[in-house]
Amino acid sequence: MVLFFIISLVAAYTSRNLIFEQRTSGNQYRSTLAFEAADAGIEWALARLNDARMSDDCKPLPNAAAVNAAAPQPSFRERYLSIDVSTGNITPQPDAAGGQPNRLAGCVFNGSDWSCDCPATGEPSPVFAQSGAGPYVAFWIRFSVATPALVTPRPGIVRVDVNSCTRLDPACLRFSRAAQSGDGLATLSAVLALRSGLGSPPNAPLLVRGSTVVDPGATLTATNTDAASTGMTVLSGAAFNPAIATLQTLPGTPVANSVITGDPLVVLPDIVPALVPATPASNGVDRMFNSVFGMWSTTYREQPAAVVIDCAGGCNASDANGVNDMALLEPGHVIYVTGAGPLRIDADVGTAANPVLVVAEGSVEFGGAPQTLRGVLYSRAATWTTANAGTVQGAIVAEQDLRIQGNQNLVYDADVMNRLRNLSGSFVKVPGGWRDFAP
């Protein structure tokens, strides 16, 4: 009996350790699930900010045909963020009717896939059909101002906060939640920045690195009556003859004063000898691209909010995957056209509220009827050859030489520049902005 009693004590003590380890493992499992779900919530929010217009279940619309033309569905960034056009300051969209200061979005993992809800007001309630064994981890996100109230807000900066829980329960997911027994909980946040699609907007309707030629019978008109840009009409890296164009500037200002020609800051020569190891900075043409967009062309083309269109054999703006559709489907995105082209603009592109930013490796031309493009056109062609009549409400930038064929009307628009600088581009994480603790 004494031996049996001793063996029973040993067995009980061993079972106690086993139970303790099981509980520790279970707690660690739930904690890890919640942490990874919260981290996934940050990545999900970042991806949605760089996505197209979406439905209420947070899924991007498949194509431009799915967009309601009468009342276009907002993109994720339009639904949850308000960006000041003139300053670039970002503030979260309020939710006056939902019981919380800022709008919320949320997702739940049902065992095989994620289900999400992006309501304009109220708490997220994703459709939840269980599949497989739980737990069914969920997260809610909100956006908040990235700087304290006593610090001047920095343009283009916003913070995303994520709460996660190992079950879909509003009491466990609210940002005012209290600790719940048995739940795995995690709270993470990250500071995000809008990397502008147009880092240095041109201050003239025509910016050309090389020479400009106007063919016989064609006309070039450049107008800039914006006082903030000093009424500049032409900025050229090579010699420019004002007599080949009709220039309109600020009243009382001599037309010749609105032209800057032979500017070494525009021509940006090659670096000789070339930098080692090889880098785009050695090439003057690439430096020209970097001076306008603030990044090298490869990085620019591969950014999350870039739409790439293949025009190797030529294409027009009304193609199924053309500029018109992309401008409508993905507001705030940059459009990069690959191939020798040309890209033909045969319909009005861009609006005052949603101008377009098009970078083309080949030439860009207008179709038969005069069309209007609101935005900025940038051509990387060795000689950008235009064709037919058209109007650009914004600016055009020629990375090398420019040849005008047809009647080209260029009108500088400061509001277009501000919108492209402060509203277009990709959201990215700010280094050092991620944290897993409360402020």
PAKOLDREN-525645 format. One record per residue (C-alpha): residue in three letters; chain; x, y, z negated. Coordinates in steps of 0.2 Angstrom, whole numbers, always signed. Example, Ala and Ser with C-alpha at 12.3 -4.5 7.8 and 13.67 -1.06 7.14 Angstrom:
ATOM;residuo;cadena;X;Y;Z
ATOM;ALA;A;+62;-22;-39
ATOM;SER;A;+68;-5;-36
This chain:
ATOM;residuo;cadena;X;Y;Z
ATOM;MET;A;+0;+0;+0
ATOM;VAL;A;+14;+12;-4
ATOM;LEU;A;+22;+8;+13
ATOM;PHE;A;+5;+11;+22
ATOM;PHE;A;+3;+27;+13
ATOM;ILE;A;+20;+33;+18
ATOM;ILE;A;+17;+28;+36
ATOM;SER;A;+0;+37;+36
ATOM;LEU;A;+9;+53;+30
ATOM;VAL;A;+22;+52;+44
ATOM;ALA;A;+8;+49;+57
ATOM;ALA;A;-2;+64;+50
ATOM;TYR;A;+13;+75;+50
ATOM;THR;A;+17;+70;+68
ATOM;SER;A;-1;+73;+74
ATOM;ARG;A;+0;+90;+66
ATOM;ASN;A;+15;+95;+76
ATOM;LEU;A;+7;+88;+92
ATOM;ILE;A;-9;+98;+89
ATOM;PHE;A;+2;+113;+86
ATOM;GLU;A;+11;+111;+102
ATOM;GLN;A;-5;+107;+112
ATOM;ARG;A;-12;+124;+105
ATOM;THR;A;+4;+133;+109
ATOM;SER;A;+4;+126;+127
ATOM;GLY;A;-14;+130;+130
ATOM;ASN;A;-12;+148;+124
ATOM;GLN;A;+4;+150;+135
ATOM;TYR;A;-6;+143;+149
ATOM;ARG;A;-20;+155;+147
ATOM;SER;A;-8;+170;+144
ATOM;THR;A;+2;+166;+160
ATOM;LEU;A;-14;+164;+170
ATOM;ALA;A;-20;+181;+164
ATOM;PHE;A;-3;+189;+167
ATOM;GLU;A;-2;+182;+185
ATOM;ALA;A;-20;+187;+189
ATOM;ALA;A;-16;+205;+183
ATOM;ASP;A;+0;+206;+193
ATOM;ALA;A;-10;+199;+208
ATOM;GLY;A;-23;+213;+205
ATOM;ILE;A;-9;+226;+208
ATOM;GLU;A;-4;+218;+224
ATOM;TRP;A;-22;+216;+229
ATOM;ALA;A;-26;+235;+226
ATOM;LEU;A;-10;+240;+236
ATOM;ALA;A;-15;+229;+250
ATOM;ARG;A;-33;+236;+251
ATOM;LEU;A;-26;+254;+250
ATOM;ASN;A;-17;+250;+267
ATOM;ASP;A;-32;+241;+274
ATOM;ALA;A;-46;+246;+286
ATOM;ARG;A;-64;+251;+283
ATOM;MET;A;-72;+238;+272
ATOM;SER;A;-89;+231;+266
ATOM;ASP;A;-95;+231;+248
ATOM;ASP;A;-87;+214;+245
ATOM;CYS;A;-70;+222;+249
ATOM;LYS;A;-67;+212;+265
ATOM;PRO;A;-60;+223;+279
ATOM;LEU;A;-71;+225;+294
ATOM;PRO;A;-65;+213;+308
ATOM;ASN;A;-66;+226;+323
ATOM;ALA;A;-72;+243;+328
ATOM;ALA;A;-89;+235;+334
ATOM;ALA;A;-93;+232;+315
ATOM;VAL;A;-92;+250;+310
ATOM;ASN;A;-108;+259;+308
ATOM;ALA;A;-106;+274;+320
ATOM;ALA;A;-120;+284;+312
ATOM;ALA;A;-112;+282;+294
ATOM;PRO;A;-95;+273;+295
ATOM;GLN;A;-91;+262;+280
ATOM;PRO;A;-77;+270;+270
ATOM;SER;A;-60;+262;+268
ATOM;PHE;A;-54;+256;+251
ATOM;ARG;A;-43;+272;+249
ATOM;GLU;A;-58;+283;+254
ATOM;ARG;A;-70;+274;+242
ATOM;TYR;A;-58;+275;+227
ATOM;LEU;A;-47;+290;+229
ATOM;SER;A;-49;+308;+233
ATOM;ILE;A;-34;+316;+242
ATOM;ASP;A;-33;+335;+243
ATOM;VAL;A;-29;+339;+261
ATOM;SER;A;-19;+355;+257
ATOM;THR;A;-9;+349;+242
ATOM;GLY;A;-8;+330;+244
ATOM;ASN;A;-13;+328;+225
ATOM;ILE;A;-23;+312;+222
ATOM;THR;A;-37;+310;+210
ATOM;PRO;A;-48;+294;+207
ATOM;GLN;A;-66;+295;+213
ATOM;PRO;A;-77;+298;+199
ATOM;ASP;A;-92;+286;+194
ATOM;ALA;A;-104;+298;+186
ATOM;ALA;A;-119;+285;+187
ATOM;GLY;A;-109;+270;+181
ATOM;GLY;A;-105;+273;+163
ATOM;GLN;A;-86;+275;+166
ATOM;PRO;A;-76;+290;+172
ATOM;ASN;A;-68;+281;+187
ATOM;ARG;A;-74;+269;+200
ATOM;LEU;A;-70;+250;+197
ATOM;ALA;A;-66;+235;+208
ATOM;GLY;A;-64;+217;+203
ATOM;CYS;A;-61;+199;+208
ATOM;VAL;A;-63;+182;+201
ATOM;PHE;A;-55;+166;+206
ATOM;ASN;A;-68;+152;+208
ATOM;GLY;A;-56;+137;+208
ATOM;SER;A;-53;+138;+227
ATOM;ASP;A;-54;+156;+233
ATOM;TRP;A;-56;+174;+227
ATOM;SER;A;-72;+183;+227
ATOM;CYS;A;-72;+202;+225
ATOM;ASP;A;-84;+217;+223
ATOM;CYS;A;-80;+235;+227
ATOM;PRO;A;-96;+245;+221
ATOM;ALA;A;-97;+263;+223
ATOM;THR;A;-105;+264;+206
ATOM;GLY;A;-106;+253;+191
ATOM;GLU;A;-96;+238;+185
ATOM;PRO;A;-90;+225;+198
ATOM;SER;A;-100;+209;+199
ATOM;PRO;A;-93;+197;+212
ATOM;VAL;A;-103;+183;+218
ATOM;PHE;A;-96;+168;+208
ATOM;ALA;A;-99;+150;+213
ATOM;GLN;A;-88;+138;+203
ATOM;SER;A;-77;+126;+212
ATOM;GLY;A;-67;+113;+203
ATOM;ALA;A;-61;+114;+185
ATOM;GLY;A;-59;+131;+176
ATOM;PRO;A;-53;+142;+168
ATOM;TYR;A;-59;+155;+181
ATOM;VAL;A;-48;+170;+179
ATOM;ALA;A;-54;+187;+184
ATOM;PHE;A;-47;+205;+185
ATOM;TRP;A;-54;+223;+186
ATOM;ILE;A;-44;+238;+192
ATOM;ARG;A;-46;+256;+191
ATOM;PHE;A;-36;+271;+197
ATOM;SER;A;-30;+285;+186
ATOM;VAL;A;-19;+301;+187
ATOM;ALA;A;-1;+295;+186
ATOM;THR;A;+6;+310;+175
ATOM;PRO;A;+0;+316;+158
ATOM;ALA;A;-12;+331;+157
ATOM;LEU;A;+2;+343;+152
ATOM;VAL;A;+13;+339;+167
ATOM;THR;A;+10;+346;+184
ATOM;PRO;A;+3;+332;+196
ATOM;ARG;A;+15;+326;+209
ATOM;PRO;A;+7;+325;+227
ATOM;GLY;A;+4;+308;+234
ATOM;ILE;A;+6;+299;+217
ATOM;VAL;A;-8;+288;+208
ATOM;ARG;A;-8;+275;+195
ATOM;VAL;A;-17;+258;+196
ATOM;ASP;A;-22;+249;+180
ATOM;VAL;A;-27;+231;+179
ATOM;ASN;A;-36;+221;+166
ATOM;SER;A;-37;+202;+167
ATOM;CYS;A;-46;+189;+158
ATOM;THR;A;-47;+170;+159
ATOM;ARG;A;-66;+171;+161
ATOM;LEU;A;-78;+182;+171
ATOM;ASP;A;-85;+192;+156
ATOM;PRO;A;-87;+211;+157
ATOM;ALA;A;-84;+212;+138
ATOM;CYS;A;-67;+204;+141
ATOM;LEU;A;-63;+214;+157
ATOM;ARG;A;-68;+232;+152
ATOM;PHE;A;-54;+244;+149
ATOM;SER;A;-62;+248;+132
ATOM;ARG;A;-62;+229;+127
ATOM;ALA;A;-58;+222;+110
ATOM;ALA;A;-48;+206;+108
ATOM;GLN;A;-58;+190;+112
ATOM;SER;A;-54;+174;+103
ATOM;GLY;A;-48;+160;+114
ATOM;ASP;A;-46;+171;+130
ATOM;GLY;A;-30;+174;+139
ATOM;LEU;A;-28;+193;+142
ATOM;ALA;A;-16;+204;+151
ATOM;THR;A;-15;+223;+155
ATOM;LEU;A;-3;+229;+169
ATOM;SER;A;-1;+245;+178
ATOM;ALA;A;+9;+252;+192
ATOM;VAL;A;+13;+269;+200
ATOM;LEU;A;+9;+270;+218
ATOM;ALA;A;+14;+283;+231
ATOM;LEU;A;+8;+288;+248
ATOM;ARG;A;+23;+287;+260
ATOM;SER;A;+17;+300;+273
ATOM;GLY;A;+15;+295;+291
ATOM;LEU;A;+21;+312;+296
ATOM;GLY;A;+35;+317;+284
ATOM;SER;A;+40;+333;+293
ATOM;PRO;A;+26;+340;+303
ATOM;PRO;A;+31;+350;+318
ATOM;ASN;A;+27;+369;+316
ATOM;ALA;A;+24;+371;+335
ATOM;PRO;A;+13;+363;+347
ATOM;LEU;A;+28;+358;+358
ATOM;LEU;A;+43;+350;+351
ATOM;VAL;A;+55;+343;+363
ATOM;ARG;A;+73;+337;+361
ATOM;GLY;A;+78;+338;+379
ATOM;SER;A;+73;+347;+394
ATOM;THR;A;+56;+352;+399
ATOM;VAL;A;+50;+352;+418
ATOM;VAL;A;+33;+358;+425
ATOM;ASP;A;+29;+351;+442
ATOM;PRO;A;+22;+362;+456
ATOM;GLY;A;+3;+363;+454
ATOM;ALA;A;+4;+358;+436
ATOM;THR;A;+2;+370;+421
ATOM;LEU;A;+8;+370;+403
ATOM;THR;A;-1;+381;+390
ATOM;ALA;A;+5;+381;+372
ATOM;THR;A;-5;+391;+359
ATOM;ASN;A;-1;+394;+341
ATOM;THR;A;-10;+408;+331
ATOM;ASP;A;-6;+401;+314
ATOM;ALA;A;+3;+414;+303
ATOM;ALA;A;+10;+401;+291
ATOM;SER;A;+20;+393;+305
ATOM;THR;A;+25;+411;+312
ATOM;GLY;A;+16;+407;+328
ATOM;MET;A;+29;+396;+335
ATOM;THR;A;+24;+389;+352
ATOM;VAL;A;+40;+379;+358
ATOM;LEU;A;+54;+372;+348
ATOM;SER;A;+67;+364;+360
ATOM;GLY;A;+84;+356;+358
ATOM;ALA;A;+89;+361;+376
ATOM;ALA;A;+86;+377;+386
ATOM;PHE;A;+68;+381;+389
ATOM;ASN;A;+62;+394;+402
ATOM;PRO;A;+46;+403;+395
ATOM;ALA;A;+41;+407;+413
ATOM;ILE;A;+36;+389;+416
ATOM;ALA;A;+22;+389;+403
ATOM;THR;A;+8;+400;+397
ATOM;LEU;A;+12;+404;+379
ATOM;GLN;A;+0;+412;+367
ATOM;THR;A;+6;+417;+349
ATOM;LEU;A;+1;+429;+335
ATOM;PRO;A;-7;+446;+341
ATOM;GLY;A;+7;+459;+342
ATOM;THR;A;+21;+446;+343
ATOM;PRO;A;+32;+446;+359
ATOM;VAL;A;+30;+429;+367
ATOM;ALA;A;+49;+427;+368
ATOM;ASN;A;+50;+427;+349
ATOM;SER;A;+38;+412;+348
ATOM;VAL;A;+51;+401;+357
ATOM;ILE;A;+67;+393;+349
ATOM;THR;A;+78;+386;+362
ATOM;GLY;A;+94;+376;+361
ATOM;ASP;A;+92;+373;+343
ATOM;PRO;A;+106;+361;+336
ATOM;LEU;A;+94;+355;+322
ATOM;VAL;A;+83;+347;+336
ATOM;VAL;A;+95;+340;+348
ATOM;LEU;A;+105;+330;+334
ATOM;PRO;A;+119;+323;+344
ATOM;ASP;A;+127;+305;+342
ATOM;ILE;A;+139;+302;+328
ATOM;VAL;A;+156;+299;+335
ATOM;PRO;A;+164;+287;+330
ATOM;ALA;A;+149;+277;+326
ATOM;LEU;A;+146;+272;+308
ATOM;VAL;A;+152;+255;+302
ATOM;PRO;A;+143;+244;+299
ATOM;ALA;A;+131;+248;+313
ATOM;THR;A;+116;+259;+308
ATOM;PRO;A;+103;+269;+317
ATOM;ALA;A;+110;+285;+310
ATOM;SER;A;+124;+284;+323
ATOM;ASN;A;+112;+287;+337
ATOM;GLY;A;+105;+305;+340
ATOM;VAL;A;+89;+299;+347
ATOM;ASP;A;+86;+289;+331
ATOM;ARG;A;+90;+303;+320
ATOM;MET;A;+77;+314;+329
ATOM;PHE;A;+64;+301;+325
ATOM;ASN;A;+70;+300;+307
ATOM;SER;A;+69;+319;+306
ATOM;VAL;A;+51;+319;+310
ATOM;PHE;A;+45;+304;+301
ATOM;GLY;A;+57;+302;+287
ATOM;MET;A;+62;+284;+291
ATOM;TRP;A;+69;+274;+305
ATOM;SER;A;+59;+267;+319
ATOM;THR;A;+60;+249;+314
ATOM;THR;A;+54;+253;+296
ATOM;TYR;A;+40;+264;+303
ATOM;ARG;A;+33;+251;+314
ATOM;GLU;A;+33;+238;+301
ATOM;GLN;A;+25;+248;+287
ATOM;PRO;A;+9;+241;+280
ATOM;ALA;A;-2;+254;+287
ATOM;ALA;A;+4;+254;+304
ATOM;VAL;A;-6;+247;+319
ATOM;VAL;A;+4;+240;+333
ATOM;ILE;A;-3;+240;+351
ATOM;ASP;A;+7;+232;+365
ATOM;CYS;A;+7;+242;+381
ATOM;ALA;A;+21;+233;+390
ATOM;GLY;A;+10;+232;+405
ATOM;GLY;A;+1;+249;+402
ATOM;CYS;A;-15;+251;+393
ATOM;ASN;A;-29;+264;+391
ATOM;ALA;A;-36;+271;+375
ATOM;SER;A;-53;+262;+377
ATOM;ASP;A;-46;+244;+377
ATOM;ALA;A;-53;+232;+365
ATOM;ASN;A;-38;+235;+354
ATOM;GLY;A;-34;+253;+359
ATOM;VAL;A;-31;+269;+351
ATOM;ASN;A;-50;+274;+350
ATOM;ASP;A;-54;+258;+341
ATOM;MET;A;-40;+258;+329
ATOM;ALA;A;-43;+277;+325
ATOM;LEU;A;-61;+273;+320
ATOM;LEU;A;-58;+256;+311
ATOM;GLU;A;-42;+261;+301
ATOM;PRO;A;-42;+279;+296
ATOM;GLY;A;-26;+285;+288
ATOM;HIS;A;-16;+273;+298
ATOM;VAL;A;-2;+277;+310
ATOM;ILE;A;-3;+269;+328
ATOM;TYR;A;+13;+263;+336
ATOM;VAL;A;+12;+258;+354
ATOM;THR;A;+26;+246;+360
ATOM;GLY;A;+32;+244;+378
ATOM;ALA;A;+35;+255;+393
ATOM;GLY;A;+17;+259;+395
ATOM;PRO;A;+10;+271;+400
ATOM;LEU;A;-3;+274;+387
ATOM;ARG;A;-18;+282;+396
ATOM;ILE;A;-30;+293;+386
ATOM;ASP;A;-46;+292;+395
ATOM;ALA;A;-58;+297;+381
ATOM;ASP;A;-58;+309;+367
ATOM;VAL;A;-48;+302;+353
ATOM;GLY;A;-47;+308;+335
ATOM;THR;A;-59;+320;+326
ATOM;ALA;A;-56;+336;+315
ATOM;ALA;A;-59;+325;+299
ATOM;ASN;A;-49;+310;+306
ATOM;PRO;A;-35;+315;+317
ATOM;VAL;A;-23;+302;+325
ATOM;LEU;A;-5;+300;+324
ATOM;VAL;A;+2;+290;+339
ATOM;VAL;A;+20;+285;+342
ATOM;ALA;A;+23;+278;+359
ATOM;GLU;A;+39;+270;+366
ATOM;GLY;A;+33;+274;+384
ATOM;SER;A;+24;+289;+392
ATOM;VAL;A;+7;+295;+387
ATOM;GLU;A;-5;+302;+399
ATOM;PHE;A;-23;+308;+401
ATOM;GLY;A;-36;+299;+412
ATOM;GLY;A;-45;+307;+427
ATOM;ALA;A;-57;+318;+417
ATOM;PRO;A;-50;+331;+405
ATOM;GLN;A;-49;+323;+387
ATOM;THR;A;-45;+330;+370
ATOM;LEU;A;-34;+321;+357
ATOM;ARG;A;-34;+328;+340
ATOM;GLY;A;-18;+324;+331
ATOM;VAL;A;+0;+322;+335
ATOM;LEU;A;+8;+312;+350
ATOM;TYR;A;+26;+307;+349
ATOM;SER;A;+34;+299;+364
ATOM;ARG;A;+51;+289;+364
ATOM;ALA;A;+52;+288;+383
ATOM;ALA;A;+68;+294;+391
ATOM;THR;A;+57;+305;+401
ATOM;TRP;A;+40;+308;+395
ATOM;THR;A;+29;+310;+411
ATOM;THR;A;+12;+316;+408
ATOM;ALA;A;-2;+315;+421
ATOM;ASN;A;-19;+323;+424
ATOM;ALA;A;-27;+337;+413
ATOM;GLY;A;-29;+335;+394
ATOM;THR;A;-29;+345;+378
ATOM;VAL;A;-20;+340;+362
ATOM;GLN;A;-27;+349;+347
ATOM;GLY;A;-11;+347;+336
ATOM;ALA;A;+6;+344;+343
ATOM;ILE;A;+16;+334;+355
ATOM;VAL;A;+34;+328;+351
ATOM;ALA;A;+46;+322;+365
ATOM;GLU;A;+61;+312;+358
ATOM;GLN;A;+70;+315;+374
ATOM;ASP;A;+65;+324;+391
ATOM;LEU;A;+48;+330;+395
ATOM;ARG;A;+40;+331;+413
ATOM;ILE;A;+23;+339;+414
ATOM;GLN;A;+11;+333;+428
ATOM;GLY;A;-7;+340;+427
ATOM;ASN;A;-14;+354;+417
ATOM;GLN;A;-8;+351;+399
ATOM;ASN;A;-16;+362;+385
ATOM;LEU;A;-7;+361;+368
ATOM;VAL;A;-16;+370;+353
ATOM;TYR;A;-7;+370;+337
ATOM;ASP;A;-19;+365;+322
ATOM;ALA;A;-12;+367;+304
ATOM;ASP;A;-27;+358;+297
ATOM;VAL;A;-23;+343;+308
ATOM;MET;A;-4;+344;+302
ATOM;ASN;A;-10;+344;+284
ATOM;ARG;A;-22;+330;+286
ATOM;LEU;A;-8;+319;+294
ATOM;ARG;A;+5;+324;+282
ATOM;ASN;A;-6;+321;+266
ATOM;LEU;A;-19;+308;+271
ATOM;SER;A;-9;+296;+283
ATOM;GLY;A;+4;+283;+280
ATOM;SER;A;+6;+268;+268
ATOM;PHE;A;+4;+266;+249
ATOM;VAL;A;+20;+259;+241
ATOM;LYS;A;+25;+255;+223
ATOM;VAL;A;+36;+268;+215
ATOM;PRO;A;+52;+260;+208
ATOM;GLY;A;+51;+259;+189
ATOM;GLY;A;+32;+262;+189
ATOM;TRP;A;+27;+245;+184
ATOM;ARG;A;+24;+241;+166
ATOM;ASP;A;+15;+228;+155
ATOM;PHE;A;+12;+239;+140
ATOM;ALA;A;-1;+252;+135
ATOM;PRO;A;+4;+271;+138
